[in-house]
Amino acid sequence: MRTFLVLVSVLALSLVTSGLLLAQSNPAIGTWKLNPAKSKYSSGETGSKSRTRTVEAQGDGFKITVEGVAGDGSHIAYSYTTKYDGKDSPISGTGPDGADTIAAKRVDANTTTAIEEKAGKVVVTTRTVVSKDGKVTTVTSKGTNKQGQPTTTTTVYEKQ
């Protein structure tokens, strides 16, 4: 019985430690606020008035929750949980440009890429880079909006 309790304790400690190590090895983990003044949008596009991006470690992947107010005053709310395996994961809520799935890959410790699709068609590709000091995240997105027009967006977030 004592051996069993030691084994369970070691296993529990290992799980907690692995989650902490993942969070430490992923500089994107945390809460990020949009800096609208530093963000850039395609001509004719309105940027967000505000946006909070929360990134949490989830096993060997991550969960992102986004809340905010779009340039037209509408509410922004979506989230997804995915791994860095390049496989599609569902987006809850209305994702960027109507995307309903996302597939992410880790390029290096500070950089990820993702493909966002709607009904199996690519609508947005993104490159997310966390600065070396871990204080700024820049998300560069290219794709098509709901009207089928090409878009390029650079959103800049600051760690809270």
C-alpha positions in Angstrom: 0.0 0.0 0.0 2.8 2.4 0.9 4.5 1.7 -2.5 1.2 2.5 -4.2 0.9 5.9 -2.4 4.5 6.8 -3.3 3.9 5.9 -6.9 0.7 8.0 -7.0 2.4 10.9 -5.4 5.3 10.8 -7.9 2.9 10.6 -10.8 0.9 13.6 -9.5 4.0 15.6 -9.0 5.3 14.7 -12.5 2.0 15.9 -14.1 2.1 19.2 -12.2 5.8 19.7 -13.0 5.4 18.9 -16.7 2.6 21.5 -17.0 4.8 24.1 -15.3 7.7 23.3 -17.6 5.5 23.6 -20.7 4.3 27.0 -19.5 7.9 28.1 -18.9 9.0 26.8 -22.3 6.2 28.6 -24.1 6.7 32.4 -23.9 3.2 32.9 -25.4 1.5 31.7 -22.2 -0.2 34.6 -20.4 -2.7 37.4 -20.9 -2.1 39.8 -23.7 -3.8 43.1 -24.5 -4.0 44.5 -28.1 -2.1 47.7 -28.7 -4.3 49.3 -31.5 -1.9 52.1 -32.2 0.9 49.7 -33.2 -1.4 47.3 -35.1 -1.9 47.7 -38.9 -4.7 46.6 -41.1 -5.4 46.3 -44.9 -6.8 49.5 -46.4 -10.5 49.7 -45.9 -10.4 47.4 -42.8 -11.2 48.6 -39.4 -9.1 47.3 -36.5 -10.3 46.2 -33.1 -11.1 48.8 -30.5 -9.9 46.4 -27.9 -8.9 42.7 -27.6 -7.6 40.5 -24.8 -5.8 37.3 -25.9 -5.4 34.7 -23.1 -3.0 31.8 -23.8 -3.0 28.8 -21.4 -0.9 25.6 -21.4 -3.1 22.5 -22.1 -1.2 19.2 -22.0 1.2 19.3 -24.9 -0.7 22.1 -26.6 -2.4 25.3 -25.7 -5.8 27.1 -25.4 -6.4 30.6 -26.7 -9.4 32.6 -25.7 -10.0 36.0 -27.4 -12.5 38.6 -26.2 -12.9 42.2 -27.4 -14.7 44.8 -29.4 -14.3 45.1 -33.2 -13.9 48.4 -35.0 -17.6 48.4 -35.8 -18.5 47.9 -32.1 -19.5 44.3 -32.4 -18.4 41.8 -29.8 -15.4 39.5 -30.5 -15.4 36.2 -28.7 -13.8 32.9 -29.8 -11.5 30.2 -28.4 -9.7 27.0 -29.4 -7.6 24.3 -27.9 -4.9 22.8 -30.2 -1.5 21.1 -30.3 1.5 22.1 -32.4 0.9 19.1 -34.7 -0.6 20.8 -37.8 -3.9 19.0 -37.4 -7.2 20.8 -37.5 -8.9 21.8 -34.2 -12.3 23.4 -33.9 -12.8 27.0 -33.1 -15.7 27.9 -30.7 -17.4 31.1 -31.5 -16.7 33.1 -34.7 -13.0 32.9 -35.5 -11.0 35.4 -37.5 -12.7 35.9 -41.0 -15.3 33.3 -40.1 -12.7 30.5 -39.6 -14.1 27.3 -37.9 -10.9 25.3 -37.6 -7.2 26.0 -36.9 -4.0 23.9 -37.4 -0.9 25.2 -35.6 2.8 24.3 -35.8 5.7 25.5 -33.7 8.6 26.9 -35.7 10.8 27.7 -32.7 10.4 28.6 -29.0 9.0 32.1 -29.9 7.3 31.5 -33.3 4.2 29.6 -34.4 2.4 29.4 -37.6 -1.3 28.5 -38.1 -3.8 27.8 -40.9 -7.4 28.8 -40.3 -10.1 27.3 -42.4 -13.8 27.7 -42.9 -15.6 24.6 -44.3 -12.3 23.2 -45.4 -11.1 26.3 -47.3 -8.1 28.3 -46.1 -9.2 31.8 -45.0 -6.3 33.0 -43.0 -2.6 32.0 -42.4 -0.9 33.5 -39.4 2.6 33.8 -38.0 2.8 34.6 -34.3 6.1 35.8 -32.8 6.8 36.5 -29.2 9.6 39.0 -28.7 12.8 37.7 -27.1 12.1 39.7 -23.9 8.6 38.1 -23.8 6.8 41.4 -23.5 5.3 41.7 -27.0 3.5 39.3 -29.3 3.1 40.2 -33.0 0.5 38.3 -35.1 0.8 38.7 -38.9 -2.3 37.4 -40.8 -2.9 37.0 -44.5 -6.1 35.7 -46.0 -9.5 36.7 -47.3 -12.3 38.4 -45.5 -16.0 37.3 -45.5 -16.4 39.2 -48.8 -13.6 37.3 -50.5 -11.2 40.2 -50.5 -7.5 39.8 -49.7 -6.4 41.0 -46.2 -3.2 41.6 -44.4 -3.2 42.4 -40.7 -0.5 42.9 -38.1 -1.8 42.9 -34.6 0.5 43.8 -31.7 -0.2 42.6 -28.2 1.5 43.5 -24.9 1.8 41.1 -22.0 -0.2 42.0 -18.9 
